[in-house]
Amino acid sequence: MEQMISEYQAIGTEGHDIIKYRELLEHARENKDQIKLIGGFIPRTYAKLVMREGEEAQIKSSIEKDYI
């Protein structure tokens, strides 16, 4: 967990406090036979555009940029 948090802080540009997700992530790791966890954060620049231009336009843009 500490390594993941450290690596995220080193390369993450979104600025999320992933420590808040610690319990969820630890639960998923403890139950890895039953839980398949896939996740990520869209860059904040695109999240802001969703708010301004709408979800559909930004989903298309995000797909084009290989974010999703």
C-alpha positions as CSV (number, residue, x, y, z in Angstrom):
1,M,0.0,0.0,0.0
2,E,2.8,2.4,1.0
3,Q,4.6,1.7,-2.3
4,M,1.5,2.4,-4.4
5,I,0.8,5.6,-2.6
6,S,4.4,6.7,-3.1
7,E,4.4,5.9,-6.8
8,Y,1.0,7.6,-7.3
9,Q,2.4,10.8,-5.6
10,A,5.5,10.6,-7.8
11,I,3.6,10.3,-11.2
12,G,0.0,11.3,-10.5
13,T,-1.1,14.6,-11.9
14,E,-4.6,14.6,-10.7
15,G,-3.8,15.4,-7.1
16,H,-6.3,12.9,-5.5
17,D,-5.8,11.9,-1.9
18,I,-5.7,8.1,-2.5
19,I,-5.1,7.4,1.1
20,K,-8.9,7.9,1.4
21,Y,-9.3,4.7,-0.7
22,R,-7.0,2.7,1.6
23,E,-9.8,0.6,3.2
24,L,-11.4,-0.2,-0.1
25,L,-8.1,-1.1,-1.7
26,E,-7.1,-3.3,1.2
27,H,-10.5,-5.0,1.2
28,A,-10.1,-5.7,-2.5
29,R,-6.6,-7.1,-2.0
30,E,-7.7,-9.3,0.9
31,N,-10.6,-10.7,-1.3
32,K,-8.8,-10.8,-4.6
33,D,-10.4,-14.2,-5.4
34,Q,-13.9,-12.6,-5.4
35,I,-13.1,-9.0,-6.4
36,K,-11.6,-7.7,-9.6
37,L,-10.7,-4.1,-9.2
38,I,-10.0,-1.8,-12.2
39,G,-9.8,1.9,-11.7
40,G,-8.1,5.1,-12.6
41,F,-8.6,8.8,-12.6
42,I,-9.3,10.9,-15.6
43,P,-7.1,14.0,-15.7
44,R,-8.6,17.0,-14.0
45,T,-8.4,19.1,-17.2
46,Y,-10.8,16.7,-18.8
47,A,-13.0,16.5,-15.8
48,K,-13.4,20.3,-15.9
49,L,-14.2,20.1,-19.6
50,V,-17.0,17.6,-18.8
51,M,-18.5,20.2,-16.6
52,R,-18.3,22.8,-19.3
53,E,-19.0,20.9,-22.5
54,G,-21.0,17.9,-21.4
55,E,-20.3,14.3,-20.8
56,E,-20.8,12.9,-24.3
57,A,-18.3,15.3,-25.9
58,Q,-15.7,14.5,-23.3
59,I,-16.2,10.8,-23.4
60,K,-15.4,11.0,-27.1
61,S,-12.4,13.1,-26.5
62,S,-11.2,10.8,-23.7
63,I,-11.5,7.8,-26.0
64,E,-9.5,9.5,-28.7
65,K,-6.7,10.3,-26.2
66,D,-6.8,6.6,-25.0
67,Y,-7.8,7.6,-21.4
68,I,-10.7,5.2,-21.5
